[in-house]
Amino acid sequence: MPQHQIFRDVTFYIVPKTNSKLLVHRKEIFKRHGATLRYSIPLESNRRNGTKITNIVVVLDEKLKKEEILRDLQMELSTLLLPVVNSAWVSEGIEKNTILPVDGYEIFLSPKIPNKRTLKRNAQDENDQKKTKLESQNKLESQEKPEVPPNQRILHFLKLMSDEYEKTNQTWKSQSYRKAIESIKNTAFNIRTYEQAIKLPHVGKSLASKIVEILQTNSLKQLQTVQRDPKLIVLAIFEKIFGVGTHTAEKWYYEGLRTLEDVKAEKYMGLSDLQKYGLQYYDDWSQRIPRVEGEKHDQYVRMACHKIDPQAEVHIMGSYRRGAATMGDIDFIITKKETKILELKGILRRLVADLEKSGYIKCQLRGVEKRGEIKSKLFCGAQLANYPFCRRVDFLVVPSDEIGAAFLYFTGNTTFNRHMRQRAIDMGLKLSNSGLYRVEDSGDPNTPREVLLESKDERTIFKLLNMEWRDPVERNFGGFEEEGKSVKAAGDF
C-alpha cells in the first residue's frame, strides 16, 4: 500500500452532507489518503468487522446533535451498528500514517462502556485520572431512565441468535435465548457489566459473556459463525419462498437441493400453487417497498374501493403507518361506519374482482372465497402499472365497532404490541385485535368470561391501560423486528 493511502480499504460515511469550502477541502484530503466517501449506509455495510475498520461514520461538524447525525444518515439509533467518530480520528491517523483504534474518538449516540483508553483521554491529567475513572464507573452503574428503551442492542443480537437456531429446529437453544430475551426486556436499566447480566433470570455464564462481547464490540462471533453455516444459508433461501416453512426447507436440503434452480428442476410439479407463486415472485417479494410506492398503492386501492362504495374507508397499516421509509409488504384495513361484517365481506369480494380485472392483483395467496364462504381477508401479489415489482399486499375487513383495537394491533410493531398485551394481563385484562376485555371467573377455569371494555377508540384503550398515548410513529420499539417476512405470524392478517 502506498504510504499515503492508509484508508484505501475503508469507506467513510460522511456527516453532514453539506458542502462548505472547509468541508469540501477535508473530503479531498480524505480521498487523497485512499478513503471512499459515501453519505448513506447500505444494509450489508451496517456491521462491525471485529477490530478491523472497513466502514465508519465520520462526523465533520462536532456541534451536530445526535438527532441531526441520525437524520443525516437516515438511520434509527437502535439500528446503527457502525462506529461514529469525529474528524480528529482521520487527521491524527493521517499524521501517524496508520488507521487508529476508535477509542477516544468515538461519538457515543447512546450510552456505551468507556474503556481505559477513553478514560485516559478524558482525564485532565494523571493526578485526577482515578477520579475521572471512578465517576465514569458510577455513571455506568446508575440505573437512571435511558433516553431509549434499554438494552436494545443486546436484544437485537440475542434475537438473531434465537432465530438462527429456530431455523435448524434446535428448539431448546432457541428457547433458552428467548427466555433470556424476555428477562432482559423486563430489566429497567441498561446492562453494563458481566456482574449485572449474570444476576438476571435465565442468563447463565455463557450468555452473560456474550452480552459483554456485544457491549464491547457491537458484534457476536458466534452469530457470525452460525450465519456462515452453509446449511443455514440454504435454509434461509428456501424459507423466503412464500408457503415454505422450516420442515419443507430442511427436507429439501437433506434431499440434496441447494438452490432455487434445484427446486424448480426437481420439485416444481409437486409444489402447491402458493409455493409456485413464491418462486415466480421470489426476487420481487425480497425487495423492500419504498414509502412513495406505498403511497401510490394506497391511492390506487382507495380510488377502486370508493367506486364500489363511497362511504367505505381504506386505511394502510403496519410499518407504513409507523412512518417507515420502506416496508416488507402493504397491509390494508377496509371498514365502514355502522356496517356489519357480512356487508364488508361483500365489499371486499367486489373490490378483489375489480382489482383482478384491472390487472393490479396478479395472484391470490389466500382468496376471499373458500368452499362458498366469503372470507374477511385476502393475501395477494399486486403490481402497479409502470412499476417493476409485484408486491405482497394484504386486505382485511374490520367492523367499525372494532376499528380502534384493529388499528392498535395491526399498526404494531411486534415489540410494542407485546408490551401492550402484557400490560393488559398485569391488570387482569385481555387485549386482542377485536378489543380490550376484562377477564372474569365463569366457574370454568378453561373458559373465563370476557367483558368488553373498549374496541372502537384507540386512545381510549391507552387510557384504560393507564398508558400515555403514543402516535404510530412512536411505536417502533425494539430495533430488531423482522423485515418483510413472507408468511405472517398466526393472528396477523
VENURLIN-V414423 format. One line per field, one symbol per residue. ss: DSSP state (2 for helix, 1 for strand, 0 for the rest). phi: phi as a letter, one per 20 degrees, with the letter a starting at -180 (. if undefined). burial: # if it has 16 or more other C-alpha atoms within 10 Angstrom, else .. Layout:
ss = ???
phi = ???
burial = ???
This chain:
ss = 0000000000111110000022222222222200011100002220001001001111100000022222222000222000011102222222220000000001000000000222222200022222222222222220000000000222222222222222200022222222222222200000000222220000002222222222222000222222200222222222200000022222222200000222222222220022222222022222001122222222222222222200001111022220000110011111100000222222222222222220001111110011001100111111000000001111111002222222222220022222222222220011110011111100000000111111000222222200000002220000000000000000000
phi = .ggeefdgdddeeeceefcfgffffffffgffenfedcccdfgfeebedmefedcbedeedfefffffffffelcegfdedffdceffgffffffelbeeffgndfeefcgcefdffffffeffaffdffffffffffffefdffffcgfmffffgfffffgfffffdlegffgffffffgffffeeecffdcgffffffgmdefffffffffffeclbbgffffffefgffffgffffefgnddfffffgfffenfccffffffdcgfeffgffffgfgdgfffeefdfgffgfffgffffffffffbfefddcedmfffenffccebcddddbaflceffffffffffffffffffnfeebedbfecblneeeebbdbdbbffmdfdfdecccbecgffdffffgffeemegffffffffffgfemdcdcfdqdceecfdndfecfeddfdabedffffgffeldffcfgfedeeomcffdmffdffgnfe
burial = ....####.#######......#..##..#..#####.###.....##....########........#..##...###########.##..##..#.#..######.#....#...###..#.....#..##......#........####################.....#..##.##..##...######..##...##...#########..###..#...#...##.###.#########..##.##...##....#..........######.##.####.#.#..#..##..##.##......###########...###########....#..#########.##....######.##......##########....#############################..##.##....###########.............##########..#......#..######...#.#......#
